[in-house]
């Protein structure tokens, strides 16, 4: 039987690359994002049944309505890929814009919560399903300027673990992917379209790509039903866990 995946934040990066790889393997797609023009352009490229939804995951009522009103042929969701998320800014906490903090919390935490809860209503009714969340190594590896972004991804990590506890005894699976240094449109968004600042982060590196993450999503989603991939952490070869920072006072 044809399977269905619901992907949020699909207008670029991980979401778009994942839509393409699942389409290549004949899955039906429910694609959600805020930019309808990009949704329409992407849907035209994919040679599978596709349902597009202009959706801001921060809008709880819109999310609930979206899942309730899915067309019959798309209602049986096999996989929810909670991909929508963002980072904004790299300033230190005292200099950060609190509006940016609100946006990250509303998207990375609340949006993921709303989509997960709505999808679980369908999945528990059909007694099958798989939730795949995008976290980050920032959840466990702090860095200067990571404050709310890292904290929001720590929420995603612990929420994913707790979901597994709640769903124990059901066929519904939960997986978490935690990428390291990756270059997509995500980075330009973080630096508010400052291409020079964005480029400086990746100078001299070969970071992960959207395709790398999409391949991982597909691998996780296509494991046998008795296998739950709980957590995948991946970094480019040029990256490793950093040593703890130490501030040293100058000699007097």
Secondary structure as GFF3:
##gff-version 3
##sequence-region A 1 252
A	DSSP	beta_strand	4	8	.	.	.	ID=ss1
A	DSSP	alpha_helix	13	24	.	.	.	ID=ss2
A	DSSP	beta_strand	28	33	.	.	.	ID=ss3
A	DSSP	alpha_helix	36	45	.	.	.	ID=ss4
A	DSSP	beta_strand	50	54	.	.	.	ID=ss5
A	DSSP	alpha_helix	60	68	.	.	.	ID=ss6
A	DSSP	three_ten_helix	72	74	.	.	.	ID=ss7
A	DSSP	beta_strand	79	82	.	.	.	ID=ss8
A	DSSP	three_ten_helix	93	95	.	.	.	ID=ss9
A	DSSP	alpha_helix	98	104	.	.	.	ID=ss10
A	DSSP	pi_helix	105	111	.	.	.	ID=ss11
A	DSSP	alpha_helix	112	126	.	.	.	ID=ss12
A	DSSP	beta_strand	130	134	.	.	.	ID=ss13
A	DSSP	three_ten_helix	137	139	.	.	.	ID=ss14
A	DSSP	alpha_helix	147	167	.	.	.	ID=ss15
A	DSSP	beta_strand	173	179	.	.	.	ID=ss16
A	DSSP	alpha_helix	185	190	.	.	.	ID=ss17
A	DSSP	alpha_helix	195	202	.	.	.	ID=ss18
A	DSSP	alpha_helix	210	221	.	.	.	ID=ss19
A	DSSP	beta_strand	231	234	.	.	.	ID=ss20
###
